[in-house]
């Protein structure tokens, strides 16, 4: 155990602190990528969901983004203005608007996803055996 301000800190607590630091760094990288592509974080999340699920109703996107359908309207309006998504009527229920990625939206979504999946330099700087050990420990922690 290490000490923090006179208190002992468990190895688990210290590991969690380090993982939190890694998550914070990942979020900063995510925000920089979003800014680079002139997208808000929720717009990137919407592109990812549409890439994974295909054409879906706006209400399903709202549920996946955990926001109100009125918020999704604004998100989709901005994505549609950039020709990244399009709305179309559902063939079975004309009251339902389906959202679908355009070719441009799919391409941008793939690029953002590729960039976000790249491990941070700090992890890649570890030796191959340290990377494997970290992977194995995290697999055990998550029961994988």
N, CA, C and O atoms as a DFTB+ gen file, in Angstrom:
576 C
 N C O
     1  1       0.832      -1.190       0.000
     2  2       0.000       0.000       0.000
     3  2       0.870       1.245       0.000
     4  3       1.930       1.285       0.625
     5  1       0.400       2.259      -0.714
     6  2       1.094       3.539      -0.680
     7  2       0.335       4.456       0.265
     8  3      -0.781       4.143       0.681
     9  1       0.928       5.565       0.594
    10  2       0.256       6.507       1.487
    11  2      -0.153       7.741       0.716
    12  3       0.559       8.215      -0.170
    13  1      -1.304       8.242       1.072
    14  2      -1.828       9.463       0.478
    15  2      -2.266      10.357       1.620
    16  3      -3.210      10.038       2.342
    17  1      -1.572      11.488       1.786
    18  2      -1.894      12.449       2.848
    19  2      -2.033      11.753       4.201
    20  3      -2.991      11.977       4.942
    21  1      -1.052      10.904       4.499
    22  2      -1.039      10.258       5.789
    23  2      -1.911       9.020       5.892
    24  3      -1.875       8.337       6.916
    25  1      -2.688       8.709       4.875
    26  2      -3.539       7.520       4.883
    27  2      -2.967       6.493       3.930
    28  3      -2.359       6.831       2.914
    29  1      -3.169       5.254       4.271
    30  2      -2.736       4.198       3.357
    31  2      -3.776       4.025       2.270
    32  3      -4.982       4.105       2.507
    33  1      -3.277       3.789       1.084
    34  2      -4.157       3.614      -0.075
    35  2      -3.937       2.210      -0.605
    36  3      -2.799       1.797      -0.827
    37  1      -5.028       1.470      -0.809
    38  2      -4.890       0.101      -1.304
    39  2      -4.413       0.111      -2.749
    40  3      -4.576       1.095      -3.471
    41  1      -3.822      -1.004      -3.150
    42  2      -3.369      -1.138      -4.539
    43  2      -4.555      -1.027      -5.485
    44  3      -4.438      -0.456      -6.569
    45  1      -5.698      -1.573      -5.078
    46  2      -6.904      -1.469      -5.909
    47  2      -7.351      -0.037      -6.088
    48  3      -7.725       0.367      -7.189
    49  1      -7.316       0.744      -5.003
    50  2      -7.700       2.155      -5.081
    51  2      -6.717       2.932      -5.949
    52  3      -7.114       3.805      -6.721
    53  1      -5.435       2.609      -5.817
    54  2      -4.435       3.281      -6.640
    55  2      -4.610       2.913      -8.113
    56  3      -4.496       3.772      -8.988
    57  1      -4.889       1.630      -8.386
    58  2      -5.127       1.189      -9.769
    59  2      -6.343       1.903     -10.346
    60  3      -6.338       2.337     -11.498
    61  1      -7.393       2.018      -9.519
    62  2      -8.597       2.702      -9.991
    63  2      -8.285       4.165     -10.307
    64  3      -8.773       4.697     -11.305
    65  1      -7.488       4.813      -9.480
    66  2      -7.092       6.195      -9.741
    67  2      -6.342       6.330     -11.054
    68  3      -6.553       7.278     -11.811
    69  1      -5.460       5.368     -11.316
    70  2      -4.706       5.391     -12.576
    71  2      -5.616       5.134     -13.777
    72  3      -5.456       5.763     -14.823
    73  1      -6.569       4.212     -13.630
    74  2      -7.527       3.969     -14.715
    75  2      -8.379       5.211     -14.959
    76  3      -8.671       5.555     -16.104
    77  1      -8.772       5.877     -13.886
    78  2      -9.555       7.111     -14.030
    79  2      -8.755       8.160     -14.790
    80  3      -9.297       8.872     -15.635
    81  1      -7.476       8.252     -14.488
    82  2      -6.602       9.181     -15.215
    83  2      -6.571       8.821     -16.707
    84  3      -6.622       9.702     -17.564
    85  1      -6.486       7.524     -17.005
    86  2      -6.495       7.062     -18.392
    87  2      -7.811       7.440     -19.072
    88  3      -7.810       7.884     -20.220
    89  1      -8.942       7.265     -18.362
    90  2     -10.251       7.631     -18.915
    91  2     -10.336       9.128     -19.179
    92  3     -10.867       9.559     -20.202
    93  1      -9.806       9.916     -18.243
    94  2      -9.821      11.370     -18.430
    95  2      -9.003      11.766     -19.659
    96  3      -9.420      12.627     -20.434
    97  1      -7.839      11.139     -19.836
    98  2      -7.020      11.407     -21.017
    99  2      -7.767      11.013     -22.287
   100  3      -7.706      11.718     -23.294
   101  1      -8.473       9.882     -22.233
   102  2      -9.253       9.408     -23.380
   103  2     -10.354      10.417     -23.711
   104  3     -10.597      10.709     -24.882
   105  1     -11.010      10.941     -22.697
   106  2     -12.072      11.930     -22.928
   107  2     -11.499      13.192     -23.577
   108  3     -12.110      13.750     -24.489
   109  1     -10.337      13.641     -23.116
   110  2      -9.715      14.823     -23.736
   111  2      -9.391      14.548     -25.206
   112  3      -9.585      15.409     -26.063
   113  1      -8.898      13.344     -25.487
   114  2      -8.586      12.979     -26.866
   115  2      -9.870      12.940     -27.703
   116  3      -9.888      13.397     -28.846
   117  1     -10.948      12.387     -27.121
   118  2     -12.245      12.346     -27.789
   119  2     -12.720      13.759     -28.128
   120  3     -13.185      14.017     -29.239
   121  1     -12.598      14.670     -27.160
   122  2     -13.043      16.044     -27.388
   123  2     -12.207      16.728     -28.472
   124  3     -12.735      17.503     -29.269
   125  1     -10.901      16.441     -28.502
   126  2     -10.041      17.029     -29.538
   127  2     -10.431      16.509     -30.921
   128  3     -10.459      17.271     -31.888
   129  1     -10.730      15.224     -31.013
   130  2     -11.150      14.648     -32.296
   131  2     -12.493      15.239     -32.717
   132  3     -12.682      15.585     -33.884
   133  1     -13.422      15.357     -31.774
   134  2     -14.727      15.959     -32.080
   135  2     -14.539      17.381     -32.608
   136  3     -15.161      17.770     -33.597
   137  1     -13.684      18.147     -31.948
   138  2     -13.420      19.523     -32.369
   139  2     -12.795      19.558     -33.769
   140  3     -13.142      20.397     -34.600
   141  1     -11.878      18.640     -34.004
   142  2     -11.211      18.579     -35.317
   143  2     -12.215      18.380     -36.446
   144  3     -12.067      18.956     -37.523
   145  1     -13.235      17.565     -36.198
   146  2     -14.245      17.300     -37.219
   147  2     -15.452      18.225     -37.102
   148  3     -16.450      18.048     -37.801
   149  1     -15.354      19.212     -36.214
   150  2     -16.419      20.192     -35.994
   151  2     -17.742      19.525     -35.635
   152  3     -18.799      19.875     -36.161
   153  1     -17.657      18.552     -34.723
   154  2     -18.830      17.842     -34.246
   155  2     -18.903      17.933     -32.729
   156  3     -17.881      17.990     -32.045
   157  1     -20.127      17.945     -32.217
   158  2     -20.336      17.867     -30.773
   159  2     -20.225      16.397     -30.363
   160  3     -20.458      15.509     -31.183
   161  1     -19.874      16.136     -29.113
   162  2     -19.764      14.746     -28.654
   163  2     -21.025      13.917     -28.921
   164  3     -20.923      12.749     -29.296
   165  1     -22.198      14.500     -28.735
   166  2     -23.432      13.740     -28.990
   167  2     -23.613      13.444     -30.479
   168  3     -24.216      12.433     -30.836
   169  1     -23.108      14.297     -31.333
   170  2     -23.181      14.021     -32.766
   171  2     -22.298      12.819     -33.108
   172  3     -22.694      11.964     -33.901
   173  1     -21.106      12.750     -32.513
   174  2     -20.234      11.597     -32.738
   175  2     -20.894      10.328     -32.203
   176  3     -20.852       9.275     -32.841
   177  1     -21.500      10.444     -31.029
   178  2     -22.188       9.278     -30.454
   179  2     -23.325       8.828     -31.372
   180  3     -23.534       7.629     -31.556
   181  1     -24.052       9.773     -31.944
   182  2     -25.151       9.435     -32.865
   183  2     -24.610       8.724     -34.101
   184  3     -25.195       7.738     -34.549
   185  1     -23.508       9.206     -34.655
   186  2     -22.905       8.553     -35.824
   187  2     -22.499       7.120     -35.490
   188  3     -22.695       6.210     -36.295
   189  1     -21.938       6.926     -34.312
   190  2     -21.511       5.585     -33.889
   191  2     -22.712       4.652     -33.769
   192  3     -22.670       3.513     -34.235
   193  1     -23.763       5.129     -33.154
   194  2     -24.973       4.311     -32.981
   195  2     -25.568       3.955     -34.333
   196  3     -25.934       2.803     -34.563
   197  1     -25.668       4.923     -35.225
   198  2     -26.227       4.662     -36.552
   199  2     -25.338       3.716     -37.354
   200  3     -25.833       2.901     -38.132
   201  1     -24.028       3.828     -37.161
   202  2     -23.105       2.922     -37.856
   203  2     -23.301       1.494     -37.375
   204  3     -23.258       0.554     -38.169
   205  1     -23.516       1.332     -36.072
   206  2     -23.677       0.001     -35.494
   207  2     -25.049      -0.606     -35.780
   208  3     -25.154      -1.810     -36.018
   209  1     -26.100       0.212     -35.758
   210  2     -27.473      -0.310     -35.845
   211  2     -28.129      -0.156     -37.209
   212  3     -29.150      -0.790     -37.478
   213  1     -27.567       0.667     -38.062
   214  2     -28.219       0.916     -39.351
   215  2     -29.348       1.916     -39.161
   216  3     -29.364       2.675     -38.192
   217  1     -30.290       1.910     -40.093
   218  2     -31.410       2.856     -40.039
   219  2     -32.274       2.559     -38.820
   220  3     -32.722       1.431     -38.616
   221  1     -32.499       3.601     -38.007
   222  2     -33.309       3.444     -36.793
   223  2     -34.235       4.642     -36.639
   224  3     -33.954       5.720     -37.163
   225  1     -35.347       4.452     -35.915
   226  2     -36.232       5.591     -35.640
   227  2     -35.549       6.611     -34.728
   228  3     -34.656       6.268     -33.953
   229  1     -35.971       7.841     -34.829
   230  2     -35.406       8.896     -33.989
   231  2     -35.592       8.572     -32.511
   232  3     -34.720       8.869     -31.695
   233  1     -36.720       7.967     -32.165
   234  2     -36.967       7.627     -30.759
   235  2     -35.950       6.614     -30.242
   236  3     -35.556       6.674     -29.077
   237  1     -35.524       5.690     -31.091
   238  2     -34.504       4.714     -30.685
   239  2     -33.156       5.398     -30.482
   240  3     -32.416       5.055     -29.559
   241  1     -32.838       6.356     -31.334
   242  2     -31.598       7.104     -31.161
   243  2     -31.648       7.885     -29.857
   244  3     -30.656       7.943     -29.132
   245  1     -32.796       8.489     -29.551
   246  2     -32.943       9.226     -28.291
   247  2     -32.693       8.304     -27.103
   248  3     -32.006       8.685     -26.156
   249  1     -33.243       7.102     -27.149
   250  2     -33.026       6.146     -26.073
   251  2     -31.569       5.749     -25.951
   252  3     -31.040       5.651     -24.844
   253  1     -30.916       5.520     -27.084
   254  2     -29.510       5.120     -27.071
   255  2     -28.615       6.251     -26.558
   256  3     -27.605       6.000     -25.900
   257  1     -28.992       7.491     -26.862
   258  2     -28.222       8.643     -26.392
   259  2     -28.642       9.072     -24.982
   260  3     -28.018       9.943     -24.377
   261  1     -29.698       8.452     -24.474
   262  2     -30.244       8.775     -23.157
   263  2     -30.606      10.247     -23.055
   264  3     -30.230      10.946     -22.114
   265  1     -31.351      10.690     -24.058
   266  2     -31.810      12.071     -24.037
   267  2     -33.235      12.138     -24.581
   268  3     -33.753      11.159     -25.119
   269  1     -33.842      13.272     -24.438
   270  2     -35.205      13.505     -24.896
   271  2     -35.243      13.569     -26.423
   272  3     -34.272      13.977     -27.061
   273  1     -36.362      13.166     -26.994
   274  2     -36.483      13.194     -28.459
   275  2     -36.336      14.613     -29.016
   276  3     -35.886      14.787     -30.149
   277  1     -36.710      15.620     -28.234
   278  2     -36.552      16.997     -28.721
   279  2     -35.068      17.341     -28.871
   280  3     -34.703      18.111     -29.759
   281  1     -34.216      16.784     -28.019
   282  2     -32.775      17.008     -28.164
   283  2     -32.240      16.313     -29.409
   284  3     -31.367      16.845     -30.096
   285  1     -32.761      15.135     -29.698
   286  2     -32.311      14.390     -30.877
   287  2     -32.640      15.166     -32.146
   288  3     -31.878      15.128     -33.111
   289  1     -33.759      15.862     -32.150
   290  2     -34.120      16.649     -33.326
   291  2     -33.015      17.649     -33.653
   292  3     -32.618      17.778     -34.811
   293  1     -32.520      18.350     -32.648
   294  2     -31.435      19.317     -32.872
   295  2     -30.152      18.651     -33.321
   296  3     -29.468      19.150     -34.216
   297  1     -29.818      17.518     -32.702
   298  2     -28.610      16.776     -33.080
   299  2     -28.709      16.345     -34.538
   300  3     -27.772      16.520     -35.317
   301  1     -29.861      15.779     -34.893
   302  2     -30.060      15.283     -36.264
   303  2     -30.111      16.429     -37.257
   304  3     -29.582      16.315     -38.363
   305  1     -30.744      17.541     -36.874
   306  2     -30.777      18.704     -37.770
   307  2     -29.356      19.116     -38.161
   308  3     -29.079      19.376     -39.332
   309  1     -28.452      19.174     -37.166
   310  2     -27.070      19.589     -37.444
   311  2     -26.335      18.537     -38.292
   312  3     -25.563      18.887     -39.185
   313  1     -26.578      17.261     -38.012
   314  2     -25.939      16.203     -38.814
   315  2     -26.470      16.201     -40.243
   316  3     -25.726      15.968     -41.196
   317  1     -27.754      16.460     -40.375
   318  2     -28.372      16.500     -41.706
   319  2     -27.845      17.698     -42.495
   320  3     -27.621      17.599     -43.701
   321  1     -27.651      18.810     -41.826
   322  2     -27.123      20.021     -42.479
   323  2     -25.727      19.765     -43.039
   324  3     -25.345      20.351     -44.052
   325  1     -24.964      18.889     -42.381
   326  2     -23.617      18.544     -42.835
   327  2     -23.626      17.346     -43.792
   328  3     -22.566      16.838     -44.157
   329  1     -24.809      16.898     -44.194
   330  2     -24.984      15.765     -45.120
   331  2     -24.380      14.473     -44.560
   332  3     -23.821      13.668     -45.304
   333  1     -24.500      14.284     -43.230
   334  2     -23.977      13.071     -42.594
   335  2     -25.080      12.051     -42.329
   336  3     -24.813      10.851     -42.266
   337  1     -26.316      12.521     -42.174
   338  2     -27.464      11.629     -41.998
   339  2     -28.615      12.139     -42.850
   340  3     -28.641      13.290     -43.284
   341  1     -29.557      11.247     -43.070
   342  2     -30.793      11.665     -43.744
   343  2     -31.974      11.027     -43.038
   344  3     -31.889       9.930     -42.484
   345  1     -33.081      11.759     -43.079
   346  2     -34.343      11.254     -42.524
   347  2     -35.148      10.669     -43.678
   348  3     -35.128      11.174     -44.800
   349  1     -35.851       9.593     -43.365
   350  2     -36.794       9.068     -44.358
   351  2     -37.972       8.458     -43.635
   352  3     -37.874       8.098     -42.462
   353  1     -39.077       8.343     -44.328
   354  2     -40.265       7.744     -43.725
   355  2     -40.100       6.241     -43.617
   356  3     -39.521       5.602     -44.495
   357  1     -40.612       5.686     -42.533
   358  2     -40.647       4.234     -42.353
   359  2     -41.699       3.679     -43.307
   360  3     -42.812       4.202     -43.372
   361  1     -41.363       2.638     -44.036
   362  2     -42.287       2.045     -45.005
   363  2     -43.535       1.480     -44.335
   364  3     -44.588       1.400     -44.968
   365  1     -43.437       1.090     -43.075
   366  2     -44.560       0.469     -42.372
   367  2     -45.382       1.458     -41.554
   368  3     -46.535       1.180     -41.222
   369  1     -44.802       2.604     -41.228
   370  2     -45.499       3.602     -40.416
   371  2     -44.962       4.977     -40.797
   372  3     -43.884       5.380     -40.360
   373  1     -45.723       5.686     -41.611
   374  2     -45.270       6.971     -42.134
   375  2     -45.094       8.031     -41.048
   376  3     -44.480       9.069     -41.295
   377  1     -45.625       7.783     -39.847
   378  2     -45.433       8.735     -38.747
   379  2     -44.010       8.658     -38.180
   380  3     -43.534       9.587     -37.529
   381  1     -43.350       7.536     -38.442
   382  2     -42.011       7.303     -37.894
   383  2     -40.961       7.786     -38.883
   384  3     -41.006       7.467     -40.072
   385  1     -40.009       8.566     -38.361
   386  2     -38.880       9.013     -39.182
   387  2     -37.680       8.137     -38.861
   388  3     -37.245       8.042     -37.714
   389  1     -37.157       7.502     -39.899
   390  2     -35.948       6.698     -39.738
   391  2     -34.742       7.559     -40.052
   392  3     -34.785       8.428     -40.924
   393  1     -33.677       7.304     -39.332
   394  2     -32.419       8.003     -39.561
   395  2     -31.435       7.033     -40.158
   396  3     -31.337       5.883     -39.728
   397  1     -30.706       7.500     -41.151
   398  2     -29.722       6.644     -41.802
   399  2     -28.499       7.478     -42.154
   400  3     -28.611       8.640     -42.544
   401  1     -27.334       6.867     -42.009
   402  2     -26.109       7.542     -42.390
   403  2     -26.033       7.692     -43.898
   404  3     -26.439       6.803     -44.646
   405  1     -25.513       8.816     -44.330
   406  2     -25.171       8.963     -45.742
   407  2     -23.807       8.295     -45.935
   408  3     -23.167       7.899     -44.961
   409  1     -23.370       8.172     -47.163
   410  2     -22.028       7.626     -47.405
   411  2     -20.976       8.476     -46.704
   412  3     -20.028       7.951     -46.121
   413  1     -21.150       9.777     -46.765
   414  2     -20.207      10.698     -46.101
   415  2     -20.232      10.486     -44.586
   416  3     -19.184      10.476     -43.941
   417  1     -21.429      10.318     -44.022
   418  2     -21.552      10.092     -42.582
   419  2     -20.919       8.781     -42.158
   420  3     -20.272       8.707     -41.114
   421  1     -21.104       7.736     -42.972
   422  2     -20.505       6.433     -42.665
   423  2     -18.986       6.523     -42.715
   424  3     -18.299       5.961     -41.863
   425  1     -18.469       7.222     -43.699
   426  2     -17.016       7.373     -43.833
   427  2     -16.444       8.151     -42.642
   428  3     -15.432       7.757     -42.062
   429  1     -17.096       9.248     -42.287
   430  2     -16.634      10.040     -41.158
   431  2     -16.732       9.229     -39.864
   432  3     -15.826       9.284     -39.032
   433  1     -17.816       8.481     -39.689
   434  2     -17.974       7.641     -38.506
   435  2     -16.885       6.594     -38.397
   436  3     -16.379       6.330     -37.307
   437  1     -16.522       5.996     -39.521
   438  2     -15.438       4.999     -39.521
   439  2     -14.111       5.641     -39.125
   440  3     -13.344       5.073     -38.347
   441  1     -13.847       6.830     -39.668
   442  2     -12.589       7.511     -39.364
   443  2     -12.504       7.905     -37.882
   444  3     -11.474       7.698     -37.240
   445  1     -13.568       8.461     -37.357
   446  2     -13.586       8.829     -35.941
   447  2     -13.423       7.571     -35.082
   448  3     -12.660       7.572     -34.117
   449  1     -14.134       6.509     -35.430
   450  2     -14.020       5.250     -34.688
   451  2     -12.606       4.690     -34.728
   452  3     -12.090       4.222     -33.713
   453  1     -11.988       4.737     -35.884
   454  2     -10.612       4.240     -36.028
   455  2      -9.674       5.032     -35.128
   456  3      -8.821       4.465     -34.446
   457  1      -9.841       6.342     -35.136
   458  2      -8.970       7.191     -34.322
   459  2      -9.193       6.954     -32.832
   460  3      -8.241       6.967     -32.052
   461  1     -10.440       6.740     -32.436
   462  2     -10.740       6.539     -31.021
   463  2     -10.264       5.166     -30.528
   464  3      -9.980       5.005     -29.341
   465  1     -10.177       4.196     -31.410
   466  2      -9.728       2.854     -31.010
   467  2      -8.215       2.751     -30.894
   468  3      -7.707       1.771     -30.349
   469  1      -7.496       3.727     -31.387
   470  2      -6.038       3.682     -31.282
   471  2      -5.638       3.818     -29.816
   472  3      -6.033       4.778     -29.153
   473  1      -4.861       2.868     -29.309
   474  2      -4.441       2.958     -27.907
   475  2      -3.578       4.198     -27.681
   476  3      -2.860       4.635     -28.581
   477  1      -3.652       4.755     -26.487
   478  2      -2.817       5.932     -26.203
   479  2      -1.340       5.586     -26.224
   480  3      -0.953       4.442     -25.985
   481  1      -0.534       6.571     -26.508
   482  2       0.918       6.383     -26.615
   483  2       1.505       5.798     -25.337
   484  3       2.452       5.013     -25.391
   485  1       0.944       6.178     -24.178
   486  2       1.461       5.675     -22.902
   487  2       1.364       4.150     -22.820
   488  3       2.260       3.500     -22.284
   489  1       0.287       3.584     -23.346
   490  2       0.140       2.126     -23.330
   491  2       1.039       1.479     -24.367
   492  3       1.614       0.418     -24.122
   493  1       1.162       2.109     -25.516
   494  2       1.992       1.537     -26.574
   495  2       3.473       1.616     -26.224
   496  3       4.279       0.870     -26.780
   497  1       3.843       2.517     -25.302
   498  2       5.239       2.636     -24.882
   499  2       5.651       1.493     -23.942
   500  3       6.841       1.270     -23.722
   501  1       4.679       0.779     -23.396
   502  2       4.988      -0.364     -22.540
   503  2       5.568      -1.495     -23.379
   504  3       5.291      -1.598     -24.574
   505  1       6.366      -2.333     -22.753
   506  2       6.891      -3.502     -23.459
   507  2       5.735      -4.418     -23.849
   508  3       4.644      -4.332     -23.286
   509  1       5.988      -5.290     -24.812
   510  2       4.951      -6.235     -25.256
   511  2       4.484      -7.097     -24.089
   512  3       3.291      -7.371     -23.961
   513  1       5.407      -7.525     -23.240
   514  2       5.015      -8.383     -22.113
   515  2       4.181      -7.595     -21.096
   516  3       3.255      -8.153     -20.507
   517  1       4.490      -6.301     -20.876
   518  2       3.672      -5.483     -19.979
   519  2       2.278      -5.250     -20.568
   520  3       1.285      -5.263     -19.840
   521  1       2.206      -5.037     -21.881
   522  2       0.903      -4.870     -22.524
   523  2       0.069      -6.138     -22.363
   524  3      -1.125      -6.066     -22.071
   525  1       0.691      -7.289     -22.551
   526  2      -0.022      -8.560     -22.388
   527  2      -0.463      -8.759     -20.943
   528  3      -1.583      -9.207     -20.696
   529  1       0.403      -8.430     -19.984
   530  2       0.059      -8.579     -18.567
   531  2      -1.123      -7.677     -18.213
   532  3      -2.048      -8.109     -17.525
   533  1      -1.097      -6.427     -18.681
   534  2      -2.192      -5.499     -18.424
   535  2      -3.488      -6.029     -19.032
   536  3      -4.539      -6.017     -18.391
   537  1      -3.400      -6.487     -20.260
   538  2      -4.576      -7.062     -20.924
   539  2      -5.127      -8.235     -20.123
   540  3      -6.334      -8.323     -19.896
   541  1      -4.260      -9.122     -19.703
   542  2      -4.691     -10.315     -18.980
   543  2      -5.334      -9.960     -17.638
   544  3      -6.333     -10.564     -17.248
   545  1      -4.769      -8.992     -16.941
   546  2      -5.334      -8.553     -15.662
   547  2      -6.716      -7.944     -15.870
   548  3      -7.650      -8.241     -15.125
   549  1      -6.842      -7.089     -16.886
   550  2      -8.144      -6.466     -17.161
   551  2      -9.167      -7.507     -17.599
   552  3     -10.339      -7.401     -17.239
   553  1      -8.752      -8.498     -18.360
   554  2      -9.675      -9.576     -18.732
   555  2     -10.187     -10.294     -17.488
   556  3     -11.382     -10.564     -17.369
   557  1      -9.285     -10.601     -16.566
   558  2      -9.710     -11.272     -15.327
   559  2     -10.652     -10.378     -14.535
   560  3     -11.659     -10.845     -14.003
   561  1     -10.326      -9.090     -14.457
   562  2     -11.161      -8.152     -13.691
   563  2     -12.579      -8.084     -14.244
   564  3     -13.536      -7.915     -13.488
   565  1     -12.716      -8.217     -15.574
   566  2     -14.029      -8.124     -16.211
   567  2     -14.630      -9.482     -16.528
   568  3     -15.680      -9.566     -17.165
   569  1     -13.969     -10.544     -16.088
   570  2     -14.501     -11.884     -16.294
   571  2     -14.556     -12.310     -17.748
   572  3     -15.463     -13.032     -18.163
   573  1     -13.598     -11.867     -18.502
   574  2     -13.548     -12.191     -19.936
   575  2     -12.578     -13.332     -20.160
   576  3     -12.385     -13.764     -21.297
